[in-house]
Amino acid sequence: MDVVIEVRDARIPMSTSHPQMDSWIGNRKRILVLNREDMISTTDRNAWATYYARQGTKVVFSNGKLGMGSMKLGRLAKTLAAGVNVKRRAKGLLPRPVRAGIVGYPNVGKSSLINRLLKRRMCPAAPRPGVTRVLKWVRFGTDLELLDSPGIIPMRISDQSAAIKLAICDDIGERSYDVVDVAAILVQMLSRLPAVGNKALYDRYKIVTDGRCGKIYVQKLALQLFSGNINQAAFRVLSDFRKGKFGWIALERPPQIVP
Ligand SMILES: Nc1nc2c(ncn2[C@@H]2O[C@H](COP(=O)(O)OP(=O)(O)OP(=O)(O)O)[C@@H](O)[C@H]2O)c(=O)[nH]1
């Protein structure tokens, strides 16, 4: 690969950053993509844009569902890797297409971004993690080749808070977490987020939060809507969050900015 396009979930850019990514990328050029930009607020987006600009990191915000950002990504990849063909020409070799590898956690939108760029459904994309299973090269025009890759997660996620956020955002498989525990933590997180708070939870479910125990809240929701089935209640809370029923909000803000 001449350039690596690392895709992260804009709702959780830190938790979707693989601890080994830097060592894998080495000296290759990198473009950081915060996908799902439609799932965060403008304030969140600006906070992340400022943070990365201060670090001197190139970042592209994108929407893999509608295509925003994909053309910019293609252009940037070609520009960053232009040096490849300068070197080839100097050696008397013919130019070749620039090779850009798209990497990142499962379900962050890698395949969707490629499909949007190509304006064709070349790579399978679906609303669940683990859809892409093999590496696949696809050609974009005459001068860019893109590599779609299966989502990668660390063997062990030692940071529990990151693991929970990955579960909440549907970026890891359902079989790897307890849906009730995760929904209970989500209720607590939402009740503390200024952009959501207890009122938004009450408006949606007509249940008052005690601000401490998310599990009791999910149990109450189960009794109210699902004949006591706590799993179904937990799924409802998670799916409401993922559908933006509490508003579009990031679960992570840049380190130096207090949420
Ligand atoms: N709302 C929204 N949905 C998106 C966006 N990008 C992708 N999606 C949706 O998210 C789901 C997952 O997208 P994929 O492109 O399959 O994700 P992936 O990273 O290739 O997933 P793996 O195959 O698990 O590695 C699909 O249902 C997409 O339609 C986005 O920017 N916004």
The ligand as an ORCA input file, in Angstrom:
! r2SCAN-3c Opt
* xyz 0 1
  N     -25.628      6.676      9.249
  C     -24.529      6.211      8.640
  N     -24.454      4.903      8.346
  C     -23.339      4.451      7.734
  C     -22.261      5.305      7.402
  N     -21.288      4.561      6.818
  C     -21.740      3.309      6.775
  N     -22.978      3.232      7.323
  C     -23.789      2.022      7.499
  O     -23.097      1.214      8.445
  C     -23.212     -0.166      8.131
  C     -21.836     -0.807      8.094
  O     -21.119     -0.316      6.988
  P     -19.999     -1.193      6.248
  O     -19.513     -0.387      5.108
  O     -20.489     -2.584      6.004
  O     -18.878     -1.248      7.397
  P     -17.467     -2.014      7.348
  O     -16.514     -1.154      8.100
  O     -17.085     -2.342      5.945
  O     -17.821     -3.311      8.190
  P     -17.046     -4.755      8.336
  O     -17.392     -5.546      7.130
  O     -17.619     -5.286      9.602
  O     -15.587     -4.470      8.480
  C     -23.986     -0.213      6.802
  O     -25.332     -0.506      7.097
  C     -23.859      1.187      6.234
  O     -24.989      1.580      5.455
  C     -22.377      6.700      7.731
  O     -21.487      7.525      7.502
  N     -23.532      7.080      8.356
*
